């Protein structure tokens, strides 16, 4: 018997495995492939995902392996149109990671696997799930080699073709547009300078070719739209470079990975069926525009992990698990709509999709800046209580802002105090009379006083805080409660216990 069986070892399954393992929850991760999947696929980690990965102890490795700089060279056929440079954003008191990081998915997975191993976990490769039975108390899963695995919960992180989702009979509502296809490949390119950044060619009839250097590697990620009937192979990539760039000096060779992509926009309407949960692409797939896919899966897992752990440890009611769907399903619905809007809003009427029409420089810059502030919120969720009429810049359901602080005379950041499986209470000017093993409490004061010193006044401004203002931050870094008095803390914690 294990506590949680995770099906799939992509970024979603690995994030959940790391989170559960560090909390002392017994889990197994089974993956049908014989070895880690190659290919860049997802390429962008957004600031909110980086905050989650920081809590898991790998954000520094992600930054070291990736690239936060950005240069896009836009071409209309052979004609250079413009260069877009968006320098990395400077440090911000509220957010420890203000920039998105370019990093191929295979490298993100490698870093998460290493972290899982450090925590004492592992991925079981070549273990394909063939079926399962979900009862009231246990899920019994059958693997291809005949092993029957009993788990208290099962989490499907097995991608867009999820066997778990199909076994549950859940509709995967949406559409697949067969004539919107592209080749995505990791390969060697000669004739392009790696320091020149990402190149995007759009032809007069709407065809597209993009080439992006993979950080700390000799390869590039290439994406090229396909014409009807065209095969997704190396020959197609070479033909695209020859016809869409207007150059004869660029050659493509030695693909490490190559895949054909079709435009899918689909999602489920239920994230939970009894003791079975869906996460990542098993629950939602969409266009690559906006860089949502890998990030949404990581954030699904990060939302679910602490809730499963508290329930399994007996310190929260089983109803807490219902809040996973209540919080994450609206986020997925909004992301799908945004992704589809970006996709269709950038396609010329006569284009062979997926392609990108000429987007003016200012619009593209604005979209890149928007990515830096992509932090989904749960303001209307069942765990978000805003009990004060005085409003600061943030509300219950938002990601808790970071800030420079002094703790015991040592300079620190608030985000450092949030790392780990605990809830964090901030009470301004008052110390709460509360003992709860799930909680770490800090009294926030101004310089010259004793407590957690808000050295710049940033926390007071963000929360519009007065003496007694109380903030409870969940284990996933979201604000659960903002109240006028610490007297509200026991009630909120009782809500978690009895949910």
ABEGO torsion letter per residue (X at the ends): XBABBBBEABAAAAAAAAAAAAAGBBBBBBBABABBBBEAEBABBBAAAAAAAAAAGAAAAAAAABBABBBBBBBBEABBABBBBBBBBBBBAABABABBBBBBAAAAAAAAAAAAAAAGBBBBBGBBBAEBBBBAABBBBBBAAGBBBBBABBBBAAEAABAAAAAAGBBBBEBBBAABBBBBBBBBBBGBBAAAEBBBBBBAAGBBBBBBBBBGBABBBBBBBBBBGBBBBAAAAAAAAAAAAGBAABBBBGBABBBBBBBBBBBBABABBEABBBBEAAABBBBABGGAAAAAAAAAAAAAAAAAAAAAAGABBAAAAAAAAAAAAAAAAAAAAAAAAAAAAABBAABBOBBBBBBBAAAAAAAAAAAAABBBBAAABAABBBABABBBABBBGBBBBBBBBBBGGBBBBAAAAABEABBBBBBBGBBBBBBBAABBBBBBBBBGBBEBBBAAGAAAAAAGBBBGBBBBBBAAGBBABBBABAAAAAAAAAAAAAX
